[in-house]
Amino acid sequence: MNVVSAKPAVARIRMRILVVEDDRTIRQMYRSALMLAGFDVDAVDDGLAALRRLPEGRPDLGLL
């Protein structure tokens, strides 16, 4: 007997997160942890860099 899965194909949308942190070690820790959790991550070291990155990346969430 052949059994066919009834699960529909679902496209997964990856959320993009912008991390703004001046401490390099903490910034890298956040970036690594979020990437392992399946997020697309941009990380910058100050607010000005974050403002410049906004039009390019269009993040779903910003962590300051």
Jmol script that loads the backbone (N, CA, C; Angstrom):
load data "model"
ATOM      1  N   MET A   1       0.843  -1.179   0.000  1.00  0.00           N
ATOM      2  CA  MET A   1       0.000   0.000   0.000  1.00  0.00           C
ATOM      3  C   MET A   1       0.886   1.240   0.000  1.00  0.00           C
ATOM      4  N   ASN A   2       0.671   2.143  -0.929  1.00  0.00           N
ATOM      5  CA  ASN A   2       1.413   3.396  -1.003  1.00  0.00           C
ATOM      6  C   ASN A   2       0.729   4.468  -0.176  1.00  0.00           C
ATOM      7  N   VAL A   3       1.503   5.140   0.642  1.00  0.00           N
ATOM      8  CA  VAL A   3       0.959   6.223   1.459  1.00  0.00           C
ATOM      9  C   VAL A   3       1.594   7.518   0.990  1.00  0.00           C
ATOM     10  N   VAL A   4       0.774   8.493   0.678  1.00  0.00           N
ATOM     11  CA  VAL A   4       1.254   9.791   0.219  1.00  0.00           C
ATOM     12  C   VAL A   4       1.008  10.808   1.320  1.00  0.00           C
ATOM     13  N   SER A   5       2.017  11.582   1.621  1.00  0.00           N
ATOM     14  CA  SER A   5       1.884  12.601   2.655  1.00  0.00           C
ATOM     15  C   SER A   5       0.910  13.686   2.209  1.00  0.00           C
ATOM     16  N   ALA A   6       0.048  14.082   3.108  1.00  0.00           N
ATOM     17  CA  ALA A   6      -0.931  15.122   2.808  1.00  0.00           C
ATOM     18  C   ALA A   6      -0.427  16.507   3.194  1.00  0.00           C
ATOM     19  N   LYS A   7       0.839  16.608   3.591  1.00  0.00           N
ATOM     20  CA  LYS A   7       1.384  17.899   3.997  1.00  0.00           C
ATOM     21  C   LYS A   7       1.579  18.782   2.774  1.00  0.00           C
ATOM     22  N   PRO A   8       1.051  20.004   2.813  1.00  0.00           N
ATOM     23  CA  PRO A   8       1.254  20.911   1.678  1.00  0.00           C
ATOM     24  C   PRO A   8       2.681  21.440   1.663  1.00  0.00           C
ATOM     25  N   ALA A   9       3.156  21.748   0.482  1.00  0.00           N
ATOM     26  CA  ALA A   9       4.488  22.354   0.361  1.00  0.00           C
ATOM     27  C   ALA A   9       4.389  23.799   0.830  1.00  0.00           C
ATOM     28  N   VAL A  10       5.217  24.160   1.775  1.00  0.00           N
ATOM     29  CA  VAL A  10       5.183  25.511   2.339  1.00  0.00           C
ATOM     30  C   VAL A  10       6.545  26.163   2.123  1.00  0.00           C
ATOM     31  N   ALA A  11       6.531  27.332   1.527  1.00  0.00           N
ATOM     32  CA  ALA A  11       7.771  28.088   1.353  1.00  0.00           C
ATOM     33  C   ALA A  11       8.091  28.783   2.666  1.00  0.00           C
ATOM     34  N   ARG A  12       9.290  28.591   3.172  1.00  0.00           N
ATOM     35  CA  ARG A  12       9.697  29.236   4.418  1.00  0.00           C
ATOM     36  C   ARG A  12      10.344  30.567   4.094  1.00  0.00           C
ATOM     37  N   ILE A  13       9.873  31.590   4.741  1.00  0.00           N
ATOM     38  CA  ILE A  13      10.430  32.924   4.565  1.00  0.00           C
ATOM     39  C   ILE A  13      11.364  33.198   5.739  1.00  0.00           C
ATOM     40  N   ARG A  14      12.609  33.494   5.422  1.00  0.00           N
ATOM     41  CA  ARG A  14      13.576  33.774   6.478  1.00  0.00           C
ATOM     42  C   ARG A  14      13.475  35.236   6.886  1.00  0.00           C
ATOM     43  N   MET A  15      13.348  35.457   8.168  1.00  0.00           N
ATOM     44  CA  MET A  15      13.305  36.824   8.679  1.00  0.00           C
ATOM     45  C   MET A  15      14.710  37.398   8.715  1.00  0.00           C
ATOM     46  N   ARG A  16      14.806  38.692   8.435  1.00  0.00           N
ATOM     47  CA  ARG A  16      16.086  39.397   8.446  1.00  0.00           C
ATOM     48  C   ARG A  16      16.148  40.257   9.719  1.00  0.00           C
ATOM     49  N   ILE A  17      17.245  40.132  10.444  1.00  0.00           N
ATOM     50  CA  ILE A  17      17.443  40.877  11.690  1.00  0.00           C
ATOM     51  C   ILE A  17      18.694  41.746  11.554  1.00  0.00           C
ATOM     52  N   LEU A  18      18.562  43.000  11.959  1.00  0.00           N
ATOM     53  CA  LEU A  18      19.699  43.916  11.983  1.00  0.00           C
ATOM     54  C   LEU A  18      20.145  44.075  13.432  1.00  0.00           C
ATOM     55  N   VAL A  19      21.368  43.644  13.722  1.00  0.00           N
ATOM     56  CA  VAL A  19      21.941  43.757  15.061  1.00  0.00           C
ATOM     57  C   VAL A  19      22.845  44.983  15.089  1.00  0.00           C
ATOM     58  N   VAL A  20      22.603  45.876  16.056  1.00  0.00           N
ATOM     59  CA  VAL A  20      23.436  47.071  16.237  1.00  0.00           C
ATOM     60  C   VAL A  20      24.080  46.967  17.612  1.00  0.00           C
ATOM     61  N   GLU A  21      25.381  46.732  17.633  1.00  0.00           N
ATOM     62  CA  GLU A  21      26.104  46.542  18.895  1.00  0.00           C
ATOM     63  C   GLU A  21      27.542  47.004  18.706  1.00  0.00           C
ATOM     64  N   ASP A  22      28.016  47.880  19.603  1.00  0.00           N
ATOM     65  CA  ASP A  22      29.365  48.404  19.445  1.00  0.00           C
ATOM     66  C   ASP A  22      30.447  47.442  19.930  1.00  0.00           C
ATOM     67  N   ASP A  23      30.117  46.523  20.813  1.00  0.00           N
ATOM     68  CA  ASP A  23      31.091  45.549  21.285  1.00  0.00           C
ATOM     69  C   ASP A  23      31.190  44.394  20.279  1.00  0.00           C
ATOM     70  N   ARG A  24      32.376  44.242  19.695  1.00  0.00           N
ATOM     71  CA  ARG A  24      32.558  43.253  18.614  1.00  0.00           C
ATOM     72  C   ARG A  24      32.237  41.822  19.058  1.00  0.00           C
ATOM     73  N   THR A  25      32.661  41.446  20.252  1.00  0.00           N
ATOM     74  CA  THR A  25      32.433  40.082  20.740  1.00  0.00           C
ATOM     75  C   THR A  25      30.948  39.800  20.899  1.00  0.00           C
ATOM     76  N   ILE A  26      30.232  40.728  21.497  1.00  0.00           N
ATOM     77  CA  ILE A  26      28.788  40.555  21.688  1.00  0.00           C
ATOM     78  C   ILE A  26      28.076  40.541  20.346  1.00  0.00           C
ATOM     79  N   ARG A  27      28.482  41.439  19.439  1.00  0.00           N
ATOM     80  CA  ARG A  27      27.876  41.495  18.105  1.00  0.00           C
ATOM     81  C   ARG A  27      28.043  40.162  17.374  1.00  0.00           C
ATOM     82  N   GLN A  28      29.241  39.588  17.438  1.00  0.00           N
ATOM     83  CA  GLN A  28      29.491  38.307  16.785  1.00  0.00           C
ATOM     84  C   GLN A  28      28.703  37.176  17.443  1.00  0.00           C
ATOM     85  N   MET A  29      28.551  37.227  18.775  1.00  0.00           N
ATOM     86  CA  MET A  29      27.776  36.213  19.482  1.00  0.00           C
ATOM     87  C   MET A  29      26.311  36.246  19.044  1.00  0.00           C
ATOM     88  N   TYR A  30      25.732  37.461  19.009  1.00  0.00           N
ATOM     89  CA  TYR A  30      24.342  37.600  18.546  1.00  0.00           C
ATOM     90  C   TYR A  30      24.197  37.093  17.113  1.00  0.00           C
ATOM     91  N   ARG A  31      25.122  37.513  16.267  1.00  0.00           N
ATOM     92  CA  ARG A  31      25.045  37.119  14.854  1.00  0.00           C
ATOM     93  C   ARG A  31      25.103  35.603  14.698  1.00  0.00           C
ATOM     94  N   SER A  32      26.038  34.964  15.362  1.00  0.00           N
ATOM     95  CA  SER A  32      26.175  33.504  15.266  1.00  0.00           C
ATOM     96  C   SER A  32      24.941  32.782  15.792  1.00  0.00           C
ATOM     97  N   ALA A  33      24.461  33.198  16.945  1.00  0.00           N
ATOM     98  CA  ALA A  33      23.297  32.539  17.552  1.00  0.00           C
ATOM     99  C   ALA A  33      22.056  32.700  16.673  1.00  0.00           C
ATOM    100  N   LEU A  34      21.852  33.891  16.141  1.00  0.00           N
ATOM    101  CA  LEU A  34      20.672  34.130  15.300  1.00  0.00           C
ATOM    102  C   LEU A  34      20.765  33.382  13.972  1.00  0.00           C
ATOM    103  N   MET A  35      21.963  33.305  13.409  1.00  0.00           N
ATOM    104  CA  MET A  35      22.131  32.565  12.159  1.00  0.00           C
ATOM    105  C   MET A  35      21.885  31.076  12.389  1.00  0.00           C
ATOM    106  N   LEU A  36      22.357  30.539  13.505  1.00  0.00           N
ATOM    107  CA  LEU A  36      22.104  29.135  13.827  1.00  0.00           C
ATOM    108  C   LEU A  36      20.613  28.859  14.026  1.00  0.00           C
ATOM    109  N   ALA A  37      19.886  29.883  14.475  1.00  0.00           N
ATOM    110  CA  ALA A  37      18.444  29.752  14.668  1.00  0.00           C
ATOM    111  C   ALA A  37      17.668  29.903  13.359  1.00  0.00           C
ATOM    112  N   GLY A  38      18.384  30.197  12.261  1.00  0.00           N
ATOM    113  CA  GLY A  38      17.738  30.249  10.960  1.00  0.00           C
ATOM    114  C   GLY A  38      17.393  31.626  10.432  1.00  0.00           C
ATOM    115  N   PHE A  39      17.912  32.671  11.068  1.00  0.00           N
ATOM    116  CA  PHE A  39      17.630  34.027  10.615  1.00  0.00           C
ATOM    117  C   PHE A  39      18.727  34.522   9.676  1.00  0.00           C
ATOM    118  N   ASP A  40      18.365  35.448   8.779  1.00  0.00           N
ATOM    119  CA  ASP A  40      19.353  36.201   8.014  1.00  0.00           C
ATOM    120  C   ASP A  40      19.751  37.369   8.905  1.00  0.00           C
ATOM    121  N   VAL A  41      21.033  37.590   9.079  1.00  0.00           N
ATOM    122  CA  VAL A  41      21.491  38.595  10.049  1.00  0.00           C
ATOM    123  C   VAL A  41      22.470  39.563   9.399  1.00  0.00           C
ATOM    124  N   ASP A  42      22.214  40.854   9.623  1.00  0.00           N
ATOM    125  CA  ASP A  42      23.176  41.910   9.310  1.00  0.00           C
ATOM    126  C   ASP A  42      23.607  42.462  10.661  1.00  0.00           C
ATOM    127  N   ALA A  43      24.880  42.744  10.827  1.00  0.00           N
ATOM    128  CA  ALA A  43      25.367  43.274  12.095  1.00  0.00           C
ATOM    129  C   ALA A  43      26.267  44.474  11.827  1.00  0.00           C
ATOM    130  N   VAL A  44      26.009  45.546  12.556  1.00  0.00           N
ATOM    131  CA  VAL A  44      26.794  46.778  12.424  1.00  0.00           C
ATOM    132  C   VAL A  44      27.193  47.263  13.810  1.00  0.00           C
ATOM    133  N   ASP A  45      28.162  48.200  13.838  1.00  0.00           N
ATOM    134  CA  ASP A  45      28.702  48.609  15.128  1.00  0.00           C
ATOM    135  C   ASP A  45      28.188  49.938  15.674  1.00  0.00           C
ATOM    136  N   ASP A  46      27.374  50.667  14.913  1.00  0.00           N
ATOM    137  CA  ASP A  46      26.827  51.914  15.460  1.00  0.00           C
ATOM    138  C   ASP A  46      25.540  52.314  14.740  1.00  0.00           C
ATOM    139  N   GLY A  47      24.884  53.316  15.306  1.00  0.00           N
ATOM    140  CA  GLY A  47      23.605  53.766  14.766  1.00  0.00           C
ATOM    141  C   GLY A  47      23.689  54.326  13.361  1.00  0.00           C
ATOM    142  N   LEU A  48      24.750  55.049  13.064  1.00  0.00           N
ATOM    143  CA  LEU A  48      24.909  55.619  11.731  1.00  0.00           C
ATOM    144  C   LEU A  48      25.025  54.507  10.681  1.00  0.00           C
ATOM    145  N   ALA A  49      25.808  53.483  10.983  1.00  0.00           N
ATOM    146  CA  ALA A  49      25.929  52.338  10.063  1.00  0.00           C
ATOM    147  C   ALA A  49      24.583  51.639   9.909  1.00  0.00           C
ATOM    148  N   ALA A  50      23.811  51.572  10.987  1.00  0.00           N
ATOM    149  CA  ALA A  50      22.478  50.951  10.920  1.00  0.00           C
ATOM    150  C   ALA A  50      21.558  51.744   9.999  1.00  0.00           C
ATOM    151  N   LEU A  51      21.589  53.073  10.112  1.00  0.00           N
ATOM    152  CA  LEU A  51      20.756  53.910   9.247  1.00  0.00           C
ATOM    153  C   LEU A  51      21.134  53.748   7.781  1.00  0.00           C
ATOM    154  N   ARG A  52      22.429  53.613   7.523  1.00  0.00           N
ATOM    155  CA  ARG A  52      22.876  53.396   6.141  1.00  0.00           C
ATOM    156  C   ARG A  52      22.460  52.027   5.621  1.00  0.00           C
ATOM    157  N   ARG A  53      22.362  51.045   6.495  1.00  0.00           N
ATOM    158  CA  ARG A  53      22.035  49.681   6.099  1.00  0.00           C
ATOM    159  C   ARG A  53      20.534  49.480   5.873  1.00  0.00           C
ATOM    160  N   LEU A  54      19.703  50.305   6.498  1.00  0.00           N
ATOM    161  CA  LEU A  54      18.253  50.121   6.410  1.00  0.00           C
ATOM    162  C   LEU A  54      17.703  50.052   4.983  1.00  0.00           C
ATOM    163  N   PRO A  55      18.051  50.984   4.095  1.00  0.00           N
ATOM    164  CA  PRO A  55      17.498  50.902   2.749  1.00  0.00           C
ATOM    165  C   PRO A  55      17.949  49.655   1.974  1.00  0.00           C
ATOM    166  N   GLU A  56      19.126  49.153   2.274  1.00  0.00           N
ATOM    167  CA  GLU A  56      19.656  47.982   1.574  1.00  0.00           C
ATOM    168  C   GLU A  56      19.017  46.687   2.036  1.00  0.00           C
ATOM    169  N   GLY A  57      18.917  46.522   3.360  1.00  0.00           N
ATOM    170  CA  GLY A  57      18.525  45.236   3.908  1.00  0.00           C
ATOM    171  C   GLY A  57      17.072  45.078   4.263  1.00  0.00           C
ATOM    172  N   ARG A  58      16.374  46.158   4.531  1.00  0.00           N
ATOM    173  CA  ARG A  58      14.974  46.105   4.942  1.00  0.00           C
ATOM    174  C   ARG A  58      14.732  45.034   6.010  1.00  0.00           C
ATOM    175  N   PRO A  59      15.314  45.204   7.213  1.00  0.00           N
ATOM    176  CA  PRO A  59      15.181  44.184   8.236  1.00  0.00           C
ATOM    177  C   PRO A  59      13.749  44.083   8.773  1.00  0.00           C
ATOM    178  N   ASP A  60      13.401  42.882   9.222  1.00  0.00           N
ATOM    179  CA  ASP A  60      12.105  42.662   9.863  1.00  0.00           C
ATOM    180  C   ASP A  60      12.167  43.069  11.332  1.00  0.00           C
ATOM    181  N   LEU A  61      13.387  43.056  11.893  1.00  0.00           N
ATOM    182  CA  LEU A  61      13.568  43.370  13.308  1.00  0.00           C
ATOM    183  C   LEU A  61      14.937  43.988  13.501  1.00  0.00           C
ATOM    184  N   GLY A  62      15.016  44.977  14.373  1.00  0.00           N
ATOM    185  CA  GLY A  62      16.292  45.573  14.744  1.00  0.00           C
ATOM    186  C   GLY A  62      16.562  45.335  16.209  1.00  0.00           C
ATOM    187  N   LEU A  63      17.759  44.841  16.545  1.00  0.00           N
ATOM    188  CA  LEU A  63      18.165  44.657  17.939  1.00  0.00           C
ATOM    189  C   LEU A  63      19.234  45.678  18.250  1.00  0.00           C
ATOM    190  N   LEU A  64      18.969  46.522  19.254  1.00  0.00           N
ATOM    191  CA  LEU A  64      19.915  47.572  19.629  1.00  0.00           C
ATOM    192  C   LEU A  64      20.503  47.273  20.989  1.00  0.00           C
TER     193      LEU A  64
END
end "model"
wireframe off; spacefill off
backbone 0.3
color backbone group
